[in-house]
Amino acid sequence: MIIQLDTTSLFNIFRVSYFDELESQIQLIAPSMVEYHLNDLVDSSTNESVYINKANIQQTISLDQYSLYLDYEDSIYLEFFEKDDTYNTESLW
């Protein structure tokens, strides 16, 4: 699922002013905190899933289950992948 993020909210959470600074700031924060903040952005977002033309992306930040995209119109998108936490294994006996 891909949603468009409010740039101001994203930058305020990670205390940056530009998308270029975001990747270095994310590397300084514990991965669980980054995941928490990104999940919070997803949960608080009222935006529906959008389609983006990846040919119009100028910069990408890839994380475990998240990708942040900056397009040429300075819009920021968050793509996240749902992890399947169900581990169904058959018995060996």
C-alpha positions in Angstrom: 0.0 0.0 0.0 1.2 3.5 -0.9 0.1 6.7 0.8 1.0 10.3 0.3 2.5 11.8 3.5 2.2 15.3 4.8 5.8 16.6 4.4 5.6 18.9 7.4 4.5 16.1 9.8 7.2 13.8 8.5 10.0 16.4 8.8 8.8 17.4 12.3 8.8 13.8 13.6 12.4 13.2 12.4 13.5 16.8 13.1 14.8 17.5 9.6 14.2 20.3 7.0 14.8 18.4 3.8 14.4 14.9 2.4 18.1 14.7 1.9 18.7 14.9 5.7 16.0 12.2 6.4 18.1 9.1 5.6 21.0 10.2 7.8 18.6 11.1 10.6 16.8 7.7 10.3 20.2 5.9 10.7 20.8 7.6 14.0 17.5 6.4 15.5 16.8 2.9 16.8 15.0 0.9 14.1 12.1 0.2 16.4 11.5 3.9 16.9 11.7 4.5 13.2 9.1 1.7 12.7 6.9 3.2 15.4 6.9 6.7 13.9 6.2 5.4 10.4 3.4 3.1 11.7 2.0 6.2 13.5 2.0 8.1 10.2 0.2 5.3 8.5 -2.4 5.0 11.2 -3.0 8.7 11.4 -3.2 9.2 7.7 -6.6 9.8 6.2 -5.2 9.3 2.7 -6.3 6.4 0.7 -3.9 4.2 -1.2 -2.5 6.0 -4.2 -0.7 5.0 -7.4 2.6 6.6 -8.1 4.6 6.4 -11.3 8.0 5.2 -10.1 9.6 6.8 -13.2 8.8 10.2 -11.5 10.7 9.3 -8.3 13.9 11.3 -7.8 15.0 9.8 -4.5 14.2 6.7 -2.4 14.9 5.6 1.1 14.4 1.9 1.6 13.9 0.4 5.1 12.8 -3.1 6.2 9.2 -3.0 5.3 8.9 0.6 4.3 10.1 2.8 1.4 9.9 6.5 1.3 9.8 8.2 -2.1 10.3 11.8 -3.1 9.0 12.7 -6.6 9.9 15.6 -8.8 7.0 17.6 -7.5 8.4 17.3 -4.0 5.6 15.1 -2.8 6.6 12.3 -0.4 5.0 8.9 -0.4 5.3 6.0 2.0 5.0 2.4 0.7 4.7 -0.3 3.3 4.4 -4.0 3.1 2.3 -6.0 5.5 4.3 -8.8 7.2 2.5 -12.1 7.6 3.1 -13.1 11.2 1.3 -16.4 11.0 3.7 -19.3 10.9 1.7 -22.3 10.1 3.8 -25.4 10.0 2.7 -28.9 9.8 3.6 -31.5 12.4 6.4 -33.9 11.6 4.5 -36.7 13.4 
